[in-house]
Amino acid sequence: VSQSRYSNGIEDDLIGSILSQARHTIESACNISLIDRTLEVYLDEYIGYLPLGPIDSDSWTVNSGTVDKKGFSYPYVNESANANVTYDCKAVFNPDLINAIYELASFWYFRGDMNDRSIPEKVKLVIKRYTRRVFV
């Protein structure tokens, strides 16, 4: 967060941290990536969708072990054995999710209790609408 003419810079790091945590919370709840990133995951006897998506299927690399997967953008793993996999996630741009990040960060900031990570109902509704299931 850059310093603006309305800020003395004191809380910029705090606000940046809260926004980052809010984004991470929304990504984890929905199982989608809101930023481009590379993930390395360990899959042993795992069945289900890969964590975060969509993925760049050209980036899929099995570093060790075996993985039987189906699908491209949101692959489903049928079985895996001692597998270490690397793949790139592509950012999903969704205005509803971006607004939910700001809403959640604002809620946490104005509550004043940084240890209370409760989520307001209107953010829960957005999360519910965009959640992808991970486990079967």
MIBA-790566 format. One record per atom (N, C-alpha, C): residue in three letters; atom name; z, x, y. Coordinates in Angstrom, 3 decimals. Example, Ala and Ser with C-alpha at 12.3 -4.5 7.8 and 13.67 -1.06 7.14 Angstrom:
// residues 2
Ala, N, 7.800, 13.190, -5.690
Ala, CA, 7.800, 12.300, -4.500
Ala, C, 7.800, 13.200, -3.300
Ser, N, 7.080, 12.850, -2.250
Ser, CA, 7.140, 13.670, -1.060
Ser, C, 7.870, 12.900, 0.030
//
This chain:
// residues 136
Val, N, 0.000, 0.856, -1.164
Val, CA, 0.000, 0.000, 0.000
Val, C, 0.000, 0.899, 1.221
Ser, N, -0.952, 0.708, 2.075
Ser, CA, -1.013, 1.545, 3.264
Ser, C, -0.152, 0.957, 4.379
Gln, N, 0.305, 1.820, 5.233
Gln, CA, 1.148, 1.394, 6.342
Gln, C, 0.287, 0.668, 7.371
Ser, N, 0.756, -0.465, 7.838
Ser, CA, 0.019, -1.232, 8.843
Ser, C, 0.778, -1.197, 10.161
Arg, N, 0.210, -1.795, 11.167
Arg, CA, 0.875, -1.818, 12.471
Arg, C, 2.098, -2.724, 12.462
Tyr, N, 2.245, -3.570, 11.439
Tyr, CA, 3.392, -4.465, 11.332
Tyr, C, 4.503, -3.884, 10.468
Ser, N, 4.297, -2.711, 9.911
Ser, CA, 5.243, -2.126, 8.979
Ser, C, 5.732, -0.787, 9.502
Asn, N, 7.018, -0.532, 9.266
Asn, CA, 7.522, 0.786, 9.618
Asn, C, 7.462, 1.723, 8.417
Gly, N, 6.924, 1.248, 7.287
Gly, CA, 6.731, 2.078, 6.111
Gly, C, 7.919, 2.130, 5.175
Ile, N, 9.033, 1.591, 5.576
Ile, CA, 10.250, 1.688, 4.771
Ile, C, 10.100, 0.973, 3.434
Glu, N, 9.507, -0.195, 3.427
Glu, CA, 9.424, -0.982, 2.200
Glu, C, 8.058, -0.923, 1.527
Asp, N, 7.155, -0.102, 2.026
Asp, CA, 5.816, -0.042, 1.448
Asp, C, 5.836, 0.349, -0.027
Asp, N, 6.642, 1.348, -0.384
Asp, CA, 6.722, 1.764, -1.785
Asp, C, 7.311, 0.658, -2.647
Leu, N, 8.323, -0.033, -2.134
Leu, CA, 8.939, -1.131, -2.877
Leu, C, 7.926, -2.246, -3.124
Ile, N, 7.194, -2.627, -2.098
Ile, CA, 6.202, -3.700, -2.224
Ile, C, 5.089, -3.279, -3.184
Gly, N, 4.640, -2.040, -3.098
Gly, CA, 3.629, -1.546, -4.024
Gly, C, 4.120, -1.590, -5.459
Ser, N, 5.360, -1.221, -5.670
Ser, CA, 5.948, -1.248, -7.008
Ser, C, 6.058, -2.677, -7.539
Ile, N, 6.468, -3.609, -6.689
Ile, CA, 6.588, -5.009, -7.100
Ile, C, 5.215, -5.583, -7.432
Leu, N, 4.204, -5.267, -6.628
Leu, CA, 2.844, -5.743, -6.913
Leu, C, 2.334, -5.179, -8.236
Ser, N, 2.601, -3.911, -8.483
Ser, CA, 2.180, -3.293, -9.736
Ser, C, 2.870, -3.949, -10.933
Gln, N, 4.160, -4.207, -10.818
Gln, CA, 4.894, -4.854, -11.897
Gln, C, 4.406, -6.287, -12.110
Ala, N, 4.088, -6.986, -11.037
Ala, CA, 3.571, -8.351, -11.149
Ala, C, 2.212, -8.346, -11.864
Arg, N, 1.348, -7.389, -11.522
Arg, CA, 0.047, -7.279, -12.197
Arg, C, 0.248, -7.002, -13.679
His, N, 1.125, -6.067, -13.988
His, CA, 1.394, -5.730, -15.383
His, C, 1.936, -6.941, -16.148
Thr, N, 2.802, -7.716, -15.530
Thr, CA, 3.369, -8.913, -16.160
Thr, C, 2.277, -9.930, -16.463
Ile, N, 1.387, -10.160, -15.501
Ile, CA, 0.292, -11.123, -15.687
Ile, C, -0.666, -10.616, -16.777
Glu, N, -1.018, -9.339, -16.736
Glu, CA, -1.906, -8.775, -17.767
Glu, C, -1.299, -8.923, -19.163
Ser, N, -0.036, -8.588, -19.295
Ser, CA, 0.622, -8.669, -20.600
Ser, C, 0.698, -10.107, -21.096
Ala, N, 1.012, -11.029, -20.198
Ala, CA, 1.135, -12.437, -20.585
Ala, C, -0.215, -13.022, -20.991
Cys, N, -1.282, -12.640, -20.288
Cys, CA, -2.614, -13.198, -20.555
Cys, C, -3.410, -12.382, -21.567
Asn, N, -2.988, -11.154, -21.817
Asn, CA, -3.693, -10.223, -22.703
Asn, C, -5.103, -9.898, -22.208
Ile, N, -5.221, -9.755, -20.889
Ile, CA, -6.485, -9.318, -20.295
Ile, C, -6.192, -8.199, -19.307
Ser, N, -7.170, -7.363, -19.069
Ser, CA, -7.020, -6.252, -18.144
Ser, C, -7.562, -6.648, -16.771
Leu, N, -6.768, -6.420, -15.753
Leu, CA, -7.202, -6.712, -14.391
Leu, C, -7.659, -5.456, -13.658
Ile, N, -7.563, -4.313, -14.332
Ile, CA, -8.082, -3.049, -13.806
Ile, C, -8.824, -2.332, -14.933
Asp, N, -9.765, -1.468, -14.560
Asp, CA, -10.433, -0.631, -15.559
Asp, C, -9.430, 0.390, -16.075
Arg, N, -9.419, 0.603, -17.392
Arg, CA, -8.519, 1.580, -17.986
Arg, C, -8.992, 1.943, -19.376
Thr, N, -8.491, 3.068, -19.871
Thr, CA, -8.731, 3.488, -21.243
Thr, C, -7.421, 3.339, -21.996
Leu, N, -7.489, 2.694, -23.160
Leu, CA, -6.304, 2.504, -23.992
Leu, C, -6.449, 3.276, -25.289
Glu, N, -5.349, 3.817, -25.751
Glu, CA, -5.267, 4.400, -27.081
Glu, C, -4.180, 3.619, -27.807
Val, N, -4.544, 2.986, -28.915
Val, CA, -3.595, 2.153, -29.650
Val, C, -3.510, 2.594, -31.106
Tyr, N, -2.347, 2.371, -31.675
Tyr, CA, -2.127, 2.667, -33.081
Tyr, C, -2.076, 1.344, -33.826
Leu, N, -2.913, 1.193, -34.834
Leu, CA, -3.013, -0.040, -35.608
Leu, C, -2.744, 0.265, -37.074
Asp, N, -1.618, -0.192, -37.570
Asp, CA, -1.318, -0.018, -38.984
Asp, C, -0.902, -1.369, -39.540
Glu, N, -1.698, -1.871, -40.451
Glu, CA, -1.484, -3.198, -41.027
Glu, C, -1.458, -4.262, -39.920
Tyr, N, -2.288, -4.041, -38.903
Tyr, CA, -2.387, -4.957, -37.763
Tyr, C, -3.501, -5.952, -38.022
Ile, N, -3.239, -7.217, -37.724
Ile, CA, -4.246, -8.266, -37.789
Ile, C, -4.150, -9.054, -36.485
Gly, N, -5.260, -9.203, -35.792
Gly, CA, -5.269, -9.969, -34.546
Gly, C, -6.224, -9.365, -33.533
Tyr, N, -6.196, -9.937, -32.332
Tyr, CA, -7.032, -9.419, -31.252
Tyr, C, -6.432, -8.136, -30.711
Leu, N, -7.294, -7.247, -30.247
Leu, CA, -6.816, -6.004, -29.655
Leu, C, -6.071, -6.284, -28.361
Pro, N, -5.087, -5.446, -28.033
Pro, CA, -4.382, -5.619, -26.769
Pro, C, -5.324, -5.410, -25.586
Leu, N, -5.272, -6.286, -24.663
Leu, CA, -6.064, -6.279, -23.435
Leu, C, -7.563, -6.316, -23.716
Gly, N, -8.279, -6.894, -22.843
Gly, CA, -9.717, -7.012, -22.966
Gly, C, -10.248, -7.492, -21.631
Pro, N, -11.504, -7.629, -21.444
Pro, CA, -12.550, -7.313, -22.417
Pro, C, -12.717, -5.804, -22.559
Ile, N, -13.259, -5.407, -23.695
Ile, CA, -13.466, -3.984, -23.908
Ile, C, -14.950, -3.665, -23.800
Asp, N, -15.207, -2.417, -23.473
Asp, CA, -16.570, -1.893, -23.479
Asp, C, -16.832, -1.456, -24.916
Ser, N, -17.625, -2.236, -25.651
Ser, CA, -17.819, -1.967, -27.076
Ser, C, -18.457, -0.602, -27.330
Asp, N, -19.173, -0.055, -26.350
Asp, CA, -19.753, 1.283, -26.508
Asp, C, -18.682, 2.375, -26.493
Ser, N, -17.505, 2.051, -25.976
Ser, CA, -16.442, 3.050, -25.866
Ser, C, -15.534, 3.075, -27.096
Trp, N, -15.716, 2.148, -28.032
Trp, CA, -14.865, 2.024, -29.213
Trp, C, -14.942, 3.289, -30.062
Thr, N, -13.792, 3.948, -30.258
Thr, CA, -13.734, 5.158, -31.069
Thr, C, -12.533, 5.090, -32.000
Val, N, -12.780, 5.226, -33.297
Val, CA, -11.692, 5.307, -34.275
Val, C, -11.395, 6.790, -34.459
Asn, N, -10.256, 7.236, -33.937
Asn, CA, -9.887, 8.646, -33.991
Asn, C, -9.351, 9.048, -35.362
Ser, N, -8.690, 8.109, -36.042
Ser, CA, -8.178, 8.366, -37.385
Ser, C, -7.910, 7.036, -38.066
Gly, N, -7.823, 7.046, -39.388
Gly, CA, -7.554, 5.830, -40.141
Gly, C, -8.783, 4.946, -40.256
Thr, N, -8.549, 3.696, -40.688
Thr, CA, -9.648, 2.745, -40.850
Thr, C, -9.329, 1.429, -40.166
Val, N, -10.386, 0.816, -39.623
Val, CA, -10.256, -0.464, -38.944
Val, C, -11.468, -1.317, -39.289
Asp, N, -11.221, -2.568, -39.690
Asp, CA, -12.295, -3.537, -39.895
Asp, C, -12.179, -4.540, -38.756
Lys, N, -13.162, -4.530, -37.838
Lys, CA, -13.107, -5.425, -36.685
Lys, C, -14.388, -6.233, -36.576
Lys, N, -14.265, -7.380, -35.908
Lys, CA, -15.418, -8.234, -35.620
Lys, C, -15.382, -8.590, -34.146
Gly, N, -16.560, -8.699, -33.552
Gly, CA, -16.640, -9.093, -32.158
Gly, C, -16.877, -7.904, -31.252
Phe, N, -17.198, -8.212, -29.992
Phe, CA, -17.525, -7.171, -29.040
Phe, C, -16.556, -7.117, -27.874
Ser, N, -16.615, -8.067, -26.961
Ser, CA, -15.769, -8.017, -25.767
Ser, C, -14.288, -8.206, -26.083
Tyr, N, -13.998, -9.100, -27.017
Tyr, CA, -12.624, -9.365, -27.430
Tyr, C, -12.547, -9.256, -28.949
Pro, N, -12.585, -8.029, -29.479
Pro, CA, -12.662, -7.846, -30.933
Pro, C, -11.410, -8.330, -31.663
Tyr, N, -11.647, -8.803, -32.855
Tyr, CA, -10.594, -9.251, -33.746
Tyr, C, -10.499, -8.254, -34.899
Val, N, -9.305, -7.765, -35.171
Val, CA, -9.088, -6.811, -36.248
Val, C, -8.696, -7.582, -37.504
Asn, N, -9.520, -7.471, -38.550
Asn, CA, -9.223, -8.129, -39.830
Asn, C, -8.182, -7.358, -40.624
Glu, N, -8.296, -6.047, -40.590
Glu, CA, -7.305, -5.203, -41.252
Glu, C, -7.411, -3.800, -40.685
Ser, N, -6.311, -3.066, -40.809
Ser, CA, -6.293, -1.690, -40.337
Ser, C, -5.306, -0.900, -41.179
Ala, N, -5.550, 0.380, -41.276
Ala, CA, -4.657, 1.258, -42.019
Ala, C, -4.518, 2.576, -41.279
Asn, N, -3.337, 2.797, -40.732
Asn, CA, -3.017, 4.073, -40.099
Asn, C, -4.095, 4.492, -39.099
Ala, N, -4.539, 3.552, -38.278
Ala, CA, -5.667, 3.804, -37.370
Ala, C, -5.196, 4.107, -35.954
Asn, N, -5.806, 5.113, -35.376
Asn, CA, -5.617, 5.440, -33.971
Asn, C, -6.959, 5.192, -33.308
Val, N, -6.990, 4.271, -32.339
Val, CA, -8.251, 3.820, -31.742
Val, C, -8.187, 3.988, -30.225
Thr, N, -9.303, 4.383, -29.648
Thr, CA, -9.435, 4.492, -28.197
Thr, C, -10.568, 3.586, -27.742
Tyr, N, -10.345, 2.854, -26.629
Tyr, CA, -11.407, 2.025, -26.062
Tyr, C, -11.164, 1.815, -24.577
Asp, N, -12.243, 1.500, -23.863
Asp, CA, -12.168, 1.240, -22.425
Asp, C, -12.093, -0.261, -22.195
Cys, N, -11.170, -0.664, -21.326
Cys, CA, -11.072, -2.067, -20.902
Cys, C, -11.779, -2.210, -19.565
Lys, N, -12.518, -3.286, -19.424
Lys, CA, -13.189, -3.584, -18.167
Lys, C, -12.331, -4.572, -17.379
Ala, N, -12.266, -4.398, -16.089
Ala, CA, -11.466, -5.267, -15.245
Ala, C, -12.042, -6.678, -15.217
Val, N, -11.165, -7.644, -15.314
Val, CA, -11.525, -9.053, -15.147
Val, C, -11.142, -9.420, -13.721
Phe, N, -12.106, -9.880, -12.946
Phe, CA, -11.766, -10.349, -11.602
Phe, C, -11.704, -11.860, -11.637
Asn, N, -10.527, -12.380, -11.349
Asn, CA, -10.311, -13.816, -11.338
Asn, C, -9.412, -14.147, -10.150
Pro, N, -9.910, -14.890, -9.173
Pro, CA, -9.108, -15.191, -7.987
Pro, C, -7.779, -15.890, -8.311
Asp, N, -7.757, -16.754, -9.323
Asp, CA, -6.506, -17.425, -9.697
Asp, C, -5.454, -16.415, -10.149
Leu, N, -5.879, -15.429, -10.940
Leu, CA, -4.933, -14.425, -11.430
Leu, C, -4.488, -13.485, -10.313
Ile, N, -5.390, -13.148, -9.399
Ile, CA, -5.026, -12.305, -8.258
Ile, C, -3.998, -13.038, -7.395
Asn, N, -4.231, -14.324, -7.133
Asn, CA, -3.265, -15.108, -6.364
Asn, C, -1.930, -15.221, -7.086
Ala, N, -1.963, -15.320, -8.424
Ala, CA, -0.730, -15.389, -9.208
Ala, C, 0.067, -14.084, -9.072
Ile, N, -0.625, -12.956, -8.994
Ile, CA, 0.061, -11.674, -8.788
Ile, C, 0.795, -11.691, -7.456
Tyr, N, 0.098, -12.107, -6.399
Tyr, CA, 0.730, -12.163, -5.078
Tyr, C, 1.888, -13.161, -5.051
Glu, N, 1.708, -14.287, -5.680
Glu, CA, 2.760, -15.301, -5.732
Glu, C, 4.000, -14.774, -6.455
Leu, N, 3.778, -14.113, -7.584
Leu, CA, 4.883, -13.570, -8.368
Leu, C, 5.596, -12.452, -7.605
Ala, N, 4.829, -11.561, -7.010
Ala, CA, 5.423, -10.466, -6.235
Ala, C, 6.229, -11.010, -5.058
Ser, N, 5.686, -11.993, -4.383
Ser, CA, 6.392, -12.614, -3.256
Ser, C, 7.688, -13.273, -3.718
Phe, N, 7.617, -13.969, -4.837
Phe, CA, 8.786, -14.626, -5.404
Phe, C, 9.881, -13.597, -5.708
Trp, N, 9.514, -12.503, -6.366
Trp, CA, 10.491, -11.468, -6.695
Trp, C, 11.046, -10.804, -5.444
Tyr, N, 10.167, -10.519, -4.467
Tyr, CA, 10.590, -9.831, -3.246
Tyr, C, 11.595, -10.668, -2.452
Phe, N, 11.273, -11.937, -2.236
Phe, CA, 12.135, -12.769, -1.401
Phe, C, 13.388, -13.251, -2.117
Arg, N, 13.396, -13.149, -3.425
Arg, CA, 14.614, -13.464, -4.177
Arg, C, 15.676, -12.416, -3.960
Gly, N, 15.235, -11.182, -3.760
Gly, CA, 16.162, -10.106, -3.458
Gly, C, 16.825, -9.474, -4.668
Asp, N, 16.661, -10.055, -5.834
Asp, CA, 17.250, -9.492, -7.039
Asp, C, 16.128, -8.912, -7.893
Met, N, 15.939, -7.605, -7.822
Met, CA, 14.829, -6.968, -8.526
Met, C, 15.040, -6.941, -10.044
Asn, N, 16.253, -7.216, -10.498
Asn, CA, 16.512, -7.249, -11.939
Asn, C, 16.171, -8.599, -12.553
Asp, N, 16.065, -9.623, -11.731
Asp, CA, 15.721, -10.961, -12.222
Asp, C, 14.208, -11.093, -12.218
Arg, N, 13.601, -11.032, -13.382
Arg, CA, 12.143, -11.099, -13.492
Arg, C, 11.683, -12.482, -13.928
Ser, N, 12.358, -13.524, -13.446
Ser, CA, 11.920, -14.876, -13.778
Ser, C, 10.565, -15.150, -13.123
Ile, N, 9.867, -16.133, -13.650
Ile, CA, 8.517, -16.447, -13.193
Ile, C, 8.485, -17.890, -12.714
Pro, N, 8.001, -18.129, -11.490
Pro, CA, 7.927, -19.507, -10.986
Pro, C, 6.938, -20.359, -11.783
Glu, N, 7.161, -21.658, -11.793
Glu, CA, 6.354, -22.582, -12.600
Glu, C, 4.871, -22.523, -12.260
Lys, N, 4.514, -22.413, -10.981
Lys, CA, 3.085, -22.401, -10.641
Lys, C, 2.393, -21.149, -11.178
Val, N, 3.110, -20.027, -11.299
Val, CA, 2.536, -18.826, -11.903
Val, C, 2.432, -19.018, -13.415
Lys, N, 3.432, -19.646, -14.016
Lys, CA, 3.391, -19.928, -15.460
Lys, C, 2.182, -20.790, -15.820
Leu, N, 1.842, -21.740, -14.956
Leu, CA, 0.678, -22.590, -15.213
Leu, C, -0.620, -21.792, -15.207
Val, N, -0.739, -20.856, -14.274
Val, CA, -1.930, -20.004, -14.220
Val, C, -1.989, -19.124, -15.468
Ile, N, -0.857, -18.530, -15.829
Ile, CA, -0.798, -17.686, -17.019
Ile, C, -1.215, -18.486, -18.248
Lys, N, -0.691, -19.683, -18.372
Lys, CA, -1.004, -20.526, -19.539
Lys, C, -2.502, -20.819, -19.619
Arg, N, -3.120, -21.056, -18.471
Arg, CA, -4.547, -21.379, -18.432
Arg, C, -5.427, -20.210, -18.858
Tyr, N, -4.994, -18.981, -18.579
Tyr, CA, -5.839, -17.814, -18.834
Tyr, C, -5.354, -16.920, -19.978
Thr, N, -4.357, -17.355, -20.724
Thr, CA, -3.811, -16.528, -21.801
Thr, C, -4.748, -16.467, -22.995
Arg, N, -4.927, -15.256, -23.502
Arg, CA, -5.634, -15.035, -24.766
Arg, C, -4.583, -14.744, -25.810
Arg, N, -4.740, -15.269, -26.977
Arg, CA, -3.778, -15.037, -28.060
Arg, C, -4.032, -13.672, -28.692
Val, N, -2.944, -12.990, -29.053
Val, CA, -3.059, -11.656, -29.634
Val, C, -2.857, -11.702, -31.147
Phe, N, -1.832, -12.378, -31.601
Phe, CA, -1.487, -12.349, -33.025
Phe, C, -1.927, -13.641, -33.694
Val, N, -2.211, -13.553, -34.994
Val, CA, -2.594, -14.713, -35.794
Val, C, -1.495, -14.991, -36.776
//
